[in-house]
Amino acid sequence: MSNEVIEKARSNMDKSIAVYEKDLGSIRAGVANASLLDNIKVTYYGAPTPLNQMASITIPEARVLMVTPYDKTSLDDIEHAILASDLGITPANDGSVIRIVIPQLTGERRKEIAKQVGKLAEKAKIAIRNVRREAMDTLKRQTKDGDITEDEQRNLEKQVQKVTDDSTKKVDELADKKSKEITQG
């Protein structure tokens, strides 16, 4: 029963890391990355539709994203959705595809983005610590209910702490990697 607590904690911490990785993917680092467009929804026949379901997104050059709609009539809608997004990039529509040129980042903008990476990392760590707290509370409850002994509780708490430390370390590694990618651009 108690191993379930550790497995559930590990699983939930892994989910927190996955969310963080997805968040990092949507941060612009001066290079073209298709995941920049993941959060863009296009109104298509009255329904908000994810852009990546309406068009193929390719990277013909290091700093260029090319959006080729499956339905050419949706080209203007896609262009408007990109303009309305918080990307801060103006798309170029040539009538058949949309090109998005990712501008070089200024030193100041790089620092801002690095701060954003740090904030997202802290958010992920808070989620991990919350999972840890839940697991510890469950173990205390099991000891109180007589399901496990105090020795088992201490041993399991050490295991939960190890999983927490490993997860936090993974978040730090991801943050460092992304920060280097941004600052070295």
C-alpha positions as CSV (number, residue, x, y, z in Angstrom):
1,M,0.0,0.0,0.0
2,S,2.8,2.4,0.9
3,N,4.7,1.8,-2.3
4,E,1.6,3.1,-4.0
5,V,2.1,6.4,-2.2
6,I,5.7,6.6,-3.6
7,E,4.6,5.6,-7.1
8,K,1.7,8.1,-7.1
9,A,4.1,10.8,-5.9
10,R,6.6,9.9,-8.6
11,S,3.9,9.8,-11.3
12,N,2.5,13.2,-10.2
13,M,6.0,14.8,-10.1
14,D,6.7,13.4,-13.5
15,K,3.5,15.1,-14.7
16,S,4.7,18.4,-13.2
17,I,8.0,18.1,-15.1
18,A,6.1,17.3,-18.3
19,V,4.0,20.4,-17.9
20,Y,7.2,22.4,-17.3
21,E,8.8,21.0,-20.5
22,K,5.7,21.9,-22.5
23,D,5.8,25.4,-21.0
24,L,9.5,25.7,-22.0
25,G,8.8,24.6,-25.5
26,S,6.5,27.6,-26.0
27,I,9.2,30.1,-25.0
28,R,10.9,31.8,-27.9
29,A,14.7,31.4,-27.8
30,G,15.6,33.1,-31.1
31,V,15.4,29.9,-33.1
32,A,12.5,28.5,-35.0
33,N,10.6,25.8,-33.0
34,A,7.2,24.5,-34.1
35,S,6.1,24.3,-30.5
36,L,6.0,28.1,-30.4
37,L,2.6,27.7,-32.2
38,D,1.2,25.0,-30.0
39,N,-1.0,27.3,-28.0
40,I,-2.5,29.1,-31.0
41,K,-6.2,28.4,-31.7
42,V,-7.8,29.4,-35.0
43,T,-11.5,30.0,-35.4
44,Y,-12.4,27.5,-38.1
45,Y,-16.0,27.0,-39.0
46,G,-16.9,28.7,-35.7
47,A,-14.9,26.4,-33.5
48,P,-11.5,27.2,-31.9
49,T,-9.1,24.7,-33.5
50,P,-5.4,24.1,-32.6
51,L,-3.2,25.5,-35.4
52,N,-1.2,22.3,-35.6
53,Q,-4.4,20.4,-36.6
54,M,-5.1,22.7,-39.5
55,A,-1.7,23.1,-41.1
56,S,1.7,21.5,-41.4
57,I,4.4,23.5,-39.6
58,T,7.9,23.1,-41.0
59,I,11.3,24.8,-40.4
60,P,12.9,25.5,-43.8
61,E,15.6,27.7,-42.2
62,A,17.0,28.1,-38.7
63,R,14.9,31.2,-37.9
64,V,11.9,30.6,-40.1
65,L,8.6,28.7,-39.5
66,M,6.5,27.9,-42.5
67,V,2.8,27.2,-41.9
68,T,1.1,25.4,-44.8
69,P,-2.7,25.1,-44.2
70,Y,-4.4,21.8,-45.3
71,D,-7.4,24.0,-46.4
72,K,-6.2,27.1,-48.3
73,T,-9.4,29.0,-47.5
74,S,-8.2,29.1,-43.8
75,L,-5.0,31.0,-44.6
76,D,-6.4,34.4,-43.5
77,D,-7.9,33.0,-40.3
78,I,-4.6,31.4,-39.4
79,E,-2.8,34.7,-40.1
80,H,-5.2,36.6,-37.9
81,A,-4.8,34.0,-35.1
82,I,-1.0,34.4,-35.2
83,L,-1.3,38.1,-35.1
84,A,-3.8,38.0,-32.2
85,S,-1.5,35.7,-30.2
86,D,1.1,36.9,-27.7
87,L,4.0,35.8,-29.8
88,G,4.8,39.4,-30.9
89,I,5.8,38.2,-34.4
90,T,4.2,39.4,-37.6
91,P,3.5,36.6,-40.1
92,A,4.1,37.0,-43.8
93,N,1.2,35.6,-46.0
94,D,2.1,34.9,-49.6
95,G,-1.2,33.5,-50.6
96,S,-0.4,29.8,-50.2
97,V,1.8,29.6,-47.0
98,I,2.6,31.8,-44.0
99,R,6.2,32.4,-43.1
100,I,7.1,33.5,-39.6
101,V,10.6,34.9,-39.2
102,I,11.9,34.6,-35.6
103,P,13.9,37.8,-34.9
104,Q,17.2,37.7,-33.2
105,L,16.8,38.4,-29.5
106,T,18.4,41.5,-27.9
107,G,20.4,41.1,-24.8
108,E,17.7,42.7,-22.7
109,R,15.0,40.4,-24.2
110,R,17.2,37.4,-23.5
111,K,17.4,38.4,-19.8
112,E,13.6,38.8,-19.6
113,I,13.1,35.3,-21.2
114,A,15.7,33.8,-18.8
115,K,13.7,35.3,-15.9
116,Q,10.5,33.7,-17.3
117,V,12.3,30.3,-17.5
118,G,13.2,30.8,-13.8
119,K,9.6,31.7,-12.8
120,L,8.3,28.6,-14.6
121,A,10.9,26.5,-12.9
122,E,9.8,27.8,-9.5
123,K,6.2,27.0,-10.4
124,A,7.2,23.4,-11.3
125,K,9.1,23.0,-8.1
126,I,6.1,24.3,-6.0
127,A,4.0,21.7,-7.7
128,I,6.6,19.0,-6.9
129,R,6.7,20.1,-3.2
130,N,2.9,20.0,-3.0
131,V,3.0,16.4,-4.3
132,R,5.7,15.7,-1.6
133,R,3.5,17.2,1.1
134,E,0.5,15.1,0.0
135,A,2.6,11.9,0.1
136,M,4.0,12.7,3.5
137,D,0.5,13.4,4.9
138,T,-0.7,10.1,3.5
139,L,2.2,8.3,5.2
140,K,1.5,10.0,8.5
141,R,-2.2,9.1,8.2
142,Q,-1.3,5.4,7.5
143,T,0.9,5.3,10.6
144,K,-1.8,6.9,12.7
145,D,-4.3,4.3,11.3
146,G,-1.9,1.5,12.1
147,D,-1.4,0.5,8.4
148,I,2.4,1.0,8.7
149,T,4.9,1.3,11.6
150,E,6.8,4.4,12.5
151,D,10.0,2.8,11.1
152,E,8.3,2.1,7.8
153,Q,7.0,5.6,7.8
154,R,10.5,7.1,8.2
155,N,11.9,4.8,5.5
156,L,9.1,5.7,3.1
157,E,9.5,9.4,3.9
158,K,13.2,9.1,2.9
159,Q,12.1,7.5,-0.4
160,V,9.6,10.3,-1.0
161,Q,12.3,12.8,-0.3
162,K,14.7,11.1,-2.8
163,V,12.0,11.2,-5.5
164,T,11.4,14.9,-4.7
165,D,15.1,15.7,-4.9
166,D,15.5,13.8,-8.2
167,S,12.4,15.7,-9.7
168,T,13.7,19.1,-8.5
169,K,17.1,18.3,-9.9
170,K,15.5,17.5,-13.3
171,V,13.6,20.8,-13.3
172,D,16.9,22.6,-12.5
173,E,18.7,20.8,-15.4
174,L,15.9,21.7,-17.8
175,A,16.0,25.3,-16.7
176,D,19.8,25.5,-17.0
177,K,19.7,24.0,-20.5
178,K,16.9,26.4,-21.7
179,S,18.7,29.5,-20.1
180,K,21.9,28.6,-21.9
181,E,20.0,28.1,-25.1
182,I,18.5,31.6,-24.6
183,T,21.6,33.5,-23.5
184,Q,23.9,32.0,-26.1
185,G,21.2,32.1,-28.8
